Amino acid sequence: MTQLHDLTALEQAAAVRSGEASPTDLVRHALDRIEELDAGLGAFLTVTPERALAAARRAEDLVRSGGELPPLLGVPTAIKDLNNTAGVRTTFGSATMADVVPDVDDAVVTKLAAAGTISLGKTNTPEFGFPCYTDNELAGPARCPWDPSRLAGGSSGGAAVAVAAGMVPFAQGSDGGGSIRIPASVNGIYGIKPSRGRVSNAPYGSEITGLGTNGPLARTVRDAAAMLDAMAGPVLGDPAWAPPLPAGETFLGSADRAPGRLRIGRWLQSPMPDVDLDPEVRTAFEDASALLEGLGHEVEDVPAGLLGPDVLPSFERVWALSGTLLPVPPRRVAELRPLTRWLRERGLALSAQEAMEAMTALRLFSRRFLLATADYDVLLAPVCTMTPRPIGWFGADGDAAADFERQKRYAAFTALFNVTGQPAVSVPLHWTEDELPVGSMLVGRPADEATLIALSAQLEVARPWADRHPAAWEQTG
């Protein structure tokens, strides 16, 4: 029998419009699933049932009013706990922020609410979003629902778990070095890192480095596209604005059109030297390549030599710079996790000249890279170099520097495209014999999410994944 969580986000929105389900039905069902499943999976840091049910009642009033309805009215979602939510605690995954309650929403939170979605709470994230896995002192690890002994990826790990386990049909994430694509890959769902400037980071955001952006995690391409439509658009004062879609076009519409024959470059170069792919990751990459070729696309290797030796050290310096702005009182710095303290110290040790040289090096590299790959419509690359990692694998020895090195080797491909600002997606095309998901990354031209979405939809038709679920899915909630 079909359960409410079996419906996609767009199907849930349609059920609200037709009267087949009410926003309260959807919200109560989702809250029941969170109550049943979350203790074993660690998807949420904060759940807000009273606020969600009040929002559901307001949505029902809107339906009864007979007026024009927002496109996603009544659909449950969740907000990553790196994003400010007025009146709801925002911990940034840190014990030092455990009791912080902002008085302002981030712009992306406002936009999603305006589209009619109803947030059920704040999803689990690592401390200040630094690691590519999700674990912290407040909620513990976010666990991959396909194998709860393994980490769910990060830093949008909780959001991805909530979607993969059927707690919500889609969820907001953010990505500064792979933080949407990595958990999408690990949890067997679809995730979009939009172009720089596509989704506003207002009012605070991380525009200084230009690495981070908000984006959707969903089971289906169409749901993710609809969520991106809701998120997209600048806010006055943003330093970067991606050009809008042509009048009358939407990202959801892109999911319903054929991509045409594309030139696709196979990308296996990483700023991290001597990176090896696990056999399953190599299999996934080659399989995705063959599938794209079988769909009629021109697939070829990108020539080597596009990465200089300064890319990785420059990125590391810029990444560490973010640690210098943490809103942590000096008296509480000792409470930070070892990795966070180590990155903060690295950032504080940089001179102004070193910081500017690193950011300049990345900007110059981006320009060269985009020119060198301009003839490709899309790049195909791995998301991670390994299958999902066991809990405790990254920080097993308690050494922050060693933890960071393991992360660099594990997530050796994703951060490059935060540097260039290109849109990128993780597509769930492969599972191992042990039923562990392995995603494939597609990277588009600057501001060309539309082609990525159209191609992703074509892949979804060729190899459907939305009905492939972990065991937790069948729990009724």
Secondary structure, 3 states (H helix, E strand, C coil): CCCHHHCCHHHHHHHHHHCCCCHHHHHHHHHHHHHHHHHHHCCEEEECHHHHHHHHHHHHHHHHHCCCCCCCCCCEEEEECCCCECCECCCCCCHHHCCCCCCCCCHHHHHHHHCCCEEEEEECCCHHHCCCCCCCCCCCCCECCCCCCEECCCCCHHHHHHHHCCCCCEEEEEECCCCCHHHHHHHCCEEEECCCCCECCCCCCCCCCCCCEEEEEECCHHHHHHHHHHHCECCCCCCCCCCCCCCCCCHHHHCCCCCCCCEEEECCCCCCCCCCCCHHHHHHHHHHHHHHHHCCCEEEECCCCCCCCCHHHHHHHHHHHHHHHCCCCHHHHHHCCHHHHHHHHHHHHCCHHHHHHHHHHHHHHHHHHHHHCCCCCEEEEECCCCCCCECCCCCCCCCHHHHHHHHHHHCCCCCHHHHHCCCEEEEEEEECCCCCEEEEEEEECCCCHHHHHHHHHHHHHHCCCCCCCCHHHHCCC
